[in-house]
Structure formats: structure tokens, C-alpha cells
Amino acid sequence: MKKISYLIIGFLTIISCVKEPKLERQETTSVVKKTNKAFGFNLDDFVVIRDTVKYGDTFGAILDAHHIQQKHIFNIVSSIKDSFDVRKIRVGRPYLILAAKDSVNTPLVFIYEKNRIDYAVVHLQDSIKVNNKKKPVTIVEKTASGVIASSLSQTMDEQGLPLNLTDRLASIYAWTIDFFRLQKGDKFKVIYTQKFINDTIPAGVDQVKAAYFEHRGKPIYAFRFIEDSTKNIADFYDENANNLRRAFLKAPVKFSRISSRFNLRRRIKYYGYKIRPHRGTDFAAPIGTPILATADGVVTKSERKGGNGNYVKIRHNATYSTQYLHMKKRNVKVGDFVRQGDVIGWIGMTGNTGGPHVCYRFWKDNKQVDPLKLDLPASKPLPDTLKEKYSLFISPLKKQLDSISFDN
């Protein structure tokens, strides 16, 4: 019996030592080579030269520095002049030169970034041409809100909101809110769309769709609406279809402060406290700040004269005229037609002035008056025929605005 047991154990041992056939696993790894693509080119195919336009640079000088002959530069400029004005390249804007991988790195393509989205591709050899293109842009809807502690711009900056959103809101409410006199506790809500390059890089605000601003306890809604689809021109209206625009802006300078008000009984120590009327409103701002036309009109004066320094006067209609004094430089000439918001000059200190500002003067029926105390005419409201359409359009936007809290 013992022999049988030993035989069984031995047999099992032999079986346990026999190896199973080895199945070889064949693994396949797919290697995808990542290409270095930008502006529609595989950059690995070129010698890439990146730079920015520097002070004194010209298109010709840049190409000349990369060994393109003057005769060929002239041919390039002549060939592309209708599609790309080489005189408009600006200091600080980035550009790329894609050069051949030959012994002299012959420049083949010049890429100029006009802004964060638009760029021009200039083909420099053989078939000279230019393609004006845009980077892929995604539009994303966003909302924001805030309670103002000191200024609108600081409140938005603290929340990391797009820089030009402050400017957009100020423009929308330029006729109805005095941004120089915002109070602590004023509130805002906004629905806007933001642009992103390649889905990730913020590229500024696309448009403001709706907004709410509570100033001194008074709520003011603003809804973007296109009255005439053929012209595709949008305006902002309140919840009752009244246009927020007025015939005149409240001020000729954005985000400034009033340093001296209209005062017909002003006394100045320097002149022995004699009455010296101040028939304008002074808006203080840094030298070089743009000065805006407060309404549409025709330039009747653009000159430098005495205590006015560099100044511009605009006639808006038979009733109203405005004047802008002490400019560093004027941007319009007599006879020019200007639109509301056009830059007509820049803040300076020419003429009789103790600091950089624009003295804004306002005439009504040929008499100088205080524009801040006038009930200036509003733009026309929406026609009655469009009010039902407008009401349906703003209904979901108003609900969305009302649902936004102030503790975002």
C-alpha cells in the first residue's frame, strides 16, 4: 500500500512540474507624433524667428535685417498694398518670420499679429500674396455681479473680470449714471459673452447682452436689442423699451473726476477774492487721456488761442454747442462731422490751467449753462410696433438677471 501511495505522490509531483505552454503577448503601441502647429503652419518645417515691432521699425527694415533685397521688398509691398498696409504695423505687436532650413535661412513667410485674434500671413517668395486670418475663437456666455466699495473698475478688477467689461458698462450707462459720483453700496449685474482663443486663452468681451445697475437705490435695467435687422445696429433699452442713450454724454472723459464745477459766483484768492465766473466744468485726468465728443455735430472751431489753449468747439444743432479747452493736441479740424464718443483730442495743460484737465463748456440757445443741471433730451424709444417683440425678447434675460445674486 505504501508503494502505491509513493507512486501517486510521485506522479502528482511530475504533473505539477510540467509547465503550461507560454502564450506570447504581442503588444502594439501607437505612437502619434505631435506636430508644432500655429497659424496654419507646421513650425517644425521652418526656422522660426519670433520678435516684436520695436520703435523705429518698419516692414521694410525688418525684412532688410533678414537679408531680403530692397528690390524684392519693393515688389512685396506693391503686391500686397491693397490687402495689407505695411505702414500700420505698430510698436509692441508680435511677428514671426518662417525661414527655410537652408544655408542662409531664406525668409519665406512673415506673420504679423494685428491683435490677439486677427493676423496677416505674407508669403514672401515666388507667389507673393497676403492672407488676412483669424485665430479660432469660441464665444462663452458668462455672468457677473458686484457691490461697489470704491469704484466700478476696482470692484471688477478684484473679481478678475475682463478689463474691457468696465468700459462696456460705463458706455452703456454713460447717459444715465454719473460714474464720477458712484456711491458705496451701488450694485451691478451683467450677462455678457467672452471670447476665448483656442478655447482657453481669454480674448476680451464679445458683447454685453443685459445689465442691471442700482445707483443711489434706483435700479436701471439695460437690454441689448437690434431695432433694424437690416442695419444690424444694436442699442440698449430699459424694461419699458426706453432708449438709455441721450443726446449728450454726461462727460467728455471716461473715469475722470470733476475738479471744478460751473459757478458764476466763484471767488479766487489769487485775484483778491473777486468774483470770476467759471462757465465750464473741469474734468481732471492724466495728460494724454482721450477727450470725447459728447454728441454728434460739426466742428466750428479747432485752434490754439490765449487762455483756452488748444480747444475745439462743436455745433450740435440750432440749440446746443459744446467746447473743450486746454487740449494737449487736437484730433479734428473745422468742418469735420463727429459722432458721439469720437476722440476729438487729448487732455493737456495748454492755456491758463493749473493742472491737466479739460474745461467742458456747454451752450443752450447761445447762453453758457451748467450741463449737469439740464434735463437733456433722450433718444427716441422703440416704436410701438416693436414693443411686443421686445418684451418677449427681454423676458428670459430679465429673469436671468434677477436670479443673479450679489455674492458671486
C-alpha positions in Angstrom: 0.0 0.0 0.0 2.9 2.3 0.8 4.3 1.7 -2.7 1.0 2.7 -4.3 1.0 5.9 -2.2 4.6 6.8 -3.2 3.7 6.2 -6.9 0.7 8.5 -6.7 2.7 11.3 -4.9 5.5 11.0 -7.5 3.0 11.1 -10.4 1.4 14.3 -9.0 4.8 15.9 -8.5 5.7 15.2 -12.1 2.5 16.7 -13.3 2.9 19.8 -11.2 6.4 20.4 -12.6 5.2 20.3 -16.2 5.0 24.0 -17.4 2.0 25.2 -19.3 2.7 26.4 -22.8 3.7 30.1 -22.7 1.4 32.3 -24.7 3.4 35.3 -26.0 1.5 38.6 -25.9 2.1 40.9 -28.8 1.6 44.5 -27.7 1.3 47.2 -30.3 1.9 50.8 -29.2 0.6 53.5 -31.5 3.0 56.5 -31.4 1.4 59.7 -32.6 3.9 62.4 -33.3 2.6 65.8 -32.1 3.1 68.5 -34.6 4.1 72.0 -33.6 1.3 73.8 -35.5 0.5 77.5 -35.4 -1.1 80.0 -37.9 -1.8 77.0 -40.2 1.8 76.0 -40.5 3.9 73.1 -39.1 6.6 75.2 -37.4 8.9 72.2 -37.3 9.4 72.6 -41.1 10.9 76.1 -40.7 13.5 78.1 -38.8 11.1 80.2 -36.7 12.1 83.8 -35.8 9.9 85.4 -33.2 10.1 89.1 -32.4 8.1 92.3 -31.7 7.9 95.5 -33.6 10.3 98.0 -31.9 10.4 101.7 -32.0 11.7 102.8 -35.4 11.0 99.5 -37.1 9.3 99.4 -40.5 8.1 96.5 -42.6 11.0 97.1 -45.0 13.6 97.4 -42.2 12.5 94.1 -40.7 12.8 92.3 -44.0 16.1 94.0 -44.8 17.5 92.8 -41.5 16.8 89.3 -42.6 18.7 89.7 -45.9 15.8 90.4 -48.3 17.0 92.8 -51.0 15.4 96.2 -51.4 14.2 95.5 -54.9 12.3 92.4 -53.7 10.9 94.3 -50.6 9.5 96.9 -53.1 7.9 94.1 -55.1 6.3 92.6 -51.9 4.9 96.0 -50.7 3.5 96.8 -54.2 1.9 93.3 -54.5 0.1 93.4 -51.1 -0.7 97.1 -50.6 -4.5 96.6 -51.3 -4.8 93.8 -48.6 -2.2 94.8 -46.0 -1.0 98.3 -45.3 2.6 97.9 -44.1 2.6 101.4 -42.7 0.2 100.3 -40.0 2.4 97.9 -38.2 2.6 99.1 -34.6 5.3 99.1 -31.9 4.9 96.2 -29.5 3.0 93.9 -31.8 4.5 90.4 -32.2 5.5 88.9 -35.5 7.0 85.7 -36.8 9.3 85.0 -39.8 9.3 81.5 -41.1 12.6 80.8 -42.8 13.8 77.9 -44.9 16.2 75.4 -43.4 18.9 76.3 -46.0 22.3 77.7 -45.6 21.1 81.3 -45.4 17.7 80.8 -43.7 15.8 82.4 -46.6 12.6 84.1 -45.2 9.5 82.5 -46.7 6.6 83.9 -44.6 6.0 87.0 -42.5 3.2 86.7 -39.9 2.0 89.9 -38.2 -0.4 89.8 -35.3 -2.7 92.8 -35.6 -4.3 92.0 -32.2 -5.0 88.9 -30.2 -7.3 87.4 -32.8 -6.5 88.9 -36.2 -3.3 88.3 -38.1 -1.8 88.7 -41.6 0.2 86.0 -43.4 2.5 87.5 -46.0 4.1 85.0 -48.4 7.4 86.5 -49.4 8.7 84.2 -52.2 7.5 83.1 -55.6 3.8 83.8 -55.4 3.7 86.9 -53.3 0.4 87.3 -51.5 -1.2 88.1 -48.2 -3.9 86.2 -46.3 -5.8 88.1 -43.5 -6.9 85.5 -41.0 -8.4 85.0 -37.5 -7.4 82.6 -34.8 -10.2 80.1 -33.8 -12.5 81.9 -31.3 -15.1 80.4 -29.0 -17.9 82.6 -27.5 -18.9 81.7 -24.0 -21.8 83.3 -22.0 -20.9 84.4 -18.5 -22.5 86.4 -15.7 -21.0 88.7 -13.0 -22.2 90.9 -10.2 -20.8 93.1 -7.5 -21.3 95.7 -4.8 -19.1 98.8 -5.3 -16.9 99.8 -2.4 -14.9 102.5 -4.1 -15.1 102.3 -7.9 -16.5 100.1 -10.6 -13.1 99.3 -12.1 -11.6 98.3 -8.7 -14.6 96.1 -7.9 -14.4 94.3 -11.3 -10.6 94.0 -11.1 -10.9 92.4 -7.6 -13.1 89.7 -9.2 -10.7 89.1 -12.1 -13.3 90.2 -14.7 -12.2 91.1 -18.2 -10.6 94.6 -18.4 -12.9 95.9 -21.1 -16.1 94.9 -19.2 -15.8 98.0 -17.1 -15.5 100.2 -20.2 -18.5 98.4 -21.8 -20.8 99.0 -18.7 -19.6 102.6 -18.5 -20.5 103.2 -22.1 -24.0 101.6 -21.8 -24.8 103.8 -18.8 -22.9 106.8 -19.9 -26.1 108.8 -20.4 -27.9 107.8 -17.2 -25.3 107.3 -14.5 -22.7 109.8 -13.3 -19.7 107.5 -12.8 -17.7 110.2 -11.1 -20.2 110.1 -8.2 -20.8 106.4 -7.6 -21.7 105.7 -4.0 -20.5 102.9 -1.8 -23.2 100.2 -2.0 -24.1 100.8 -5.6 -24.6 97.4 -7.3 -24.4 95.8 -10.7 -25.2 92.6 -12.5 -24.3 91.7 -16.1 -24.8 88.9 -18.6 -22.1 89.0 -21.2 -20.2 86.8 -23.7 -16.5 86.4 -23.6 -14.1 85.4 -26.4 -11.6 82.6 -26.0 -8.8 81.8 -28.4 -8.4 78.0 -29.0 -11.0 77.5 -26.2 -8.5 78.5 -23.4 -7.0 82.0 -23.9 -9.3 84.9 -22.8 -9.5 87.5 -25.6 -11.9 90.1 -24.1 -15.6 90.7 -24.0 -17.6 89.9 -27.1 -20.8 91.8 -26.1 -23.0 92.7 -23.1 -26.4 91.1 -23.5 -28.1 92.6 -20.5 -27.2 94.5 -17.4 -28.6 95.9 -14.1 -27.2 98.8 -12.2 -28.5 100.1 -8.9 -27.3 103.6 -8.4 -28.4 105.6 -5.3 -31.1 103.0 -4.7 -32.5 103.4 -8.2 -32.5 100.2 -10.4 -31.7 100.7 -14.1 -32.0 97.7 -16.5 -30.3 97.6 -19.9 -31.0 95.1 -22.6 -29.2 94.9 -25.9 -31.7 94.9 -28.8 -31.4 95.3 -32.6 -34.2 97.5 -33.8 -33.4 97.3 -37.5 -32.0 93.9 -38.5 -31.0 95.2 -42.0 -28.5 97.6 -40.4 -27.6 95.2 -37.5 -27.1 98.2 -35.2 -27.8 97.4 -31.5 -28.9 99.8 -28.8 -29.7 99.5 -25.1 -33.2 99.9 -23.7 -34.7 99.6 -20.2 -37.5 97.2 -19.3 -40.1 99.7 -20.6 -38.4 100.0 -24.0 -37.0 103.4 -23.4 -33.6 104.1 -25.0 -30.8 104.6 -22.5 -29.0 106.9 -24.8 -29.4 110.6 -24.5 -28.5 113.3 -27.0 -25.4 114.1 -24.8 -22.9 112.1 -22.8 -22.7 113.2 -19.2 -18.9 113.9 -19.5 -16.3 114.2 -22.3 -13.8 111.9 -20.4 -14.2 108.4 -19.1 -13.4 107.6 -15.5 -12.3 111.1 -14.6 -13.3 113.4 -11.7 -14.8 116.8 -11.6 -12.1 119.2 -10.2 -14.2 122.4 -10.6 -17.9 122.9 -11.3 -19.8 125.5 -13.2 -20.0 128.5 -10.8 -21.0 132.0 -11.8 -20.0 133.4 -8.4 -16.6 131.8 -8.0 -14.1 133.7 -6.0 -10.3 133.1 -6.3 -7.7 134.1 -3.7 -5.1 134.8 -6.4 -7.4 137.5 -7.8 -8.2 139.0 -4.4 -11.3 137.0 -3.9 -13.1 139.0 -6.7 -15.9 137.2 -8.5 -14.5 135.4 -11.5 -17.3 133.3 -13.0 -16.4 129.7 -14.1 -18.6 129.0 -17.1 -17.4 125.4 -17.6 -17.0 122.1 -15.8 -13.4 120.9 -15.3 -12.7 117.2 -15.7 -9.3 116.2 -14.3 -7.4 113.3 -15.9 -3.8 112.4 -16.8 -2.2 114.1 -19.8 -3.0 112.1 -22.9 -6.4 110.9 -21.8 -8.8 110.9 -24.8 -11.4 113.6 -24.9 -14.7 112.6 -26.5 -17.4 114.5 -28.4 -20.4 114.4 -26.1 -22.8 114.4 -29.1 -23.0 114.3 -32.9 -22.1 117.6 -34.5 -19.9 119.7 -36.8 -16.6 121.2 -35.7 -16.8 125.1 -35.9 -13.5 125.9 -34.1 -10.3 124.0 -33.8 -7.4 126.2 -32.8 -5.0 127.4 -30.1 -5.9 130.7 -28.6 -4.9 132.6 -25.4 -6.1 131.1 -22.1 -8.2 128.5 -23.9 -5.0 126.8 -25.2 -5.8 124.1 -27.8 -9.5 123.9 -28.0 -12.4 122.5 -30.1 -15.9 123.8 -30.4 -18.8 121.7 -31.9 -22.2 122.9 -33.0 -24.7 120.1 -32.5 -27.9 121.7 -33.7 -29.7 125.1 -33.6 -29.9 124.8 -29.8 -26.8 123.2 -28.5 -23.0 123.7 -28.8 -20.1 122.4 -26.7 -16.5 123.5 -26.2 -13.4 121.6 -25.0 -10.4 123.6 -23.7 -6.7 123.0 -22.7 -6.0 120.1 -25.0 -2.5 118.7 -25.5 -3.4 118.0 -29.1 -6.5 118.4 -31.3 -7.7 115.5 -33.4 -10.3 117.3 -35.6 -10.4 120.3 -37.9 -13.1 122.9 -38.8 -15.8 121.4 -40.9 -15.4 117.8 -39.6 -18.6 115.9 -38.7 -18.1 114.0 -35.5 -20.1 111.2 -33.8 -20.9 111.0 -30.2 -17.9 109.3 -28.5 -15.4 110.2 -31.2 -11.9 111.2 -29.9 -11.5 114.9 -30.7 -8.3 115.5 -28.7 -6.3 114.6 -25.6 -6.0 116.0 -22.1 -3.3 118.6 -21.8 -2.2 121.8 -20.0 -2.3 124.4 -22.7 -3.5 127.9 -22.0 -4.4 129.1 -18.4 -4.5 125.9 -16.3 -3.0 124.7 -13.1 -3.2 121.0 -13.9 -4.1 118.5 -16.6 -7.9 118.7 -17.3 -10.5 119.6 -19.9 -12.7 122.5 -19.3 -16.1 121.5 -20.8 -18.4 124.3 -21.8 -22.0 124.0 -22.8 -24.2 126.4 -24.7 -28.0 126.3 -24.9 -29.7 128.9 -27.1 -26.3 130.8 -27.3 -26.1 131.0 -23.5 -23.5 129.1 -21.4 -25.2 126.8 -18.9 -24.4 124.0 -16.5 -24.9 120.7 -18.4 -25.1 118.7 -15.2 -28.3 120.6 -14.2 -30.0 120.2 -17.6 -32.6 117.6 -18.3 -31.0 116.7 -21.6 -33.2 115.2 -24.4 -33.4 111.4 -24.6 -33.2 109.4 -27.8 -36.4 108.0 -29.3 -37.9 104.9 -27.6 -38.7 101.8 -29.6 -41.6 102.1 -32.0 -44.9 100.7 -30.7 -44.9 98.1 -33.4 -41.7 96.5 -31.9 -42.7 96.7 -28.2 -44.4 93.3 -28.1 -41.4 91.6 -29.8 -39.0 93.5 -27.4 -41.0 92.3 -24.4 -40.8 88.7 -25.4 -37.1 89.1 -26.2 -36.1 90.5 -22.8 -38.3 88.3 -20.7 -35.8 85.4 -20.2 -32.9 87.9 -19.9 -34.7 89.8 -17.1 -35.4 86.6 -15.3 -31.8 85.5 -15.6 -30.6 88.9 -14.3 -33.0 88.8 -11.4 -31.8 85.4 -10.4 -28.1 86.5 -10.1 -27.1 87.1 -6.5 -24.7 89.8 -5.4 -22.4 87.4 -3.5 -20.9 85.6 -6.6 
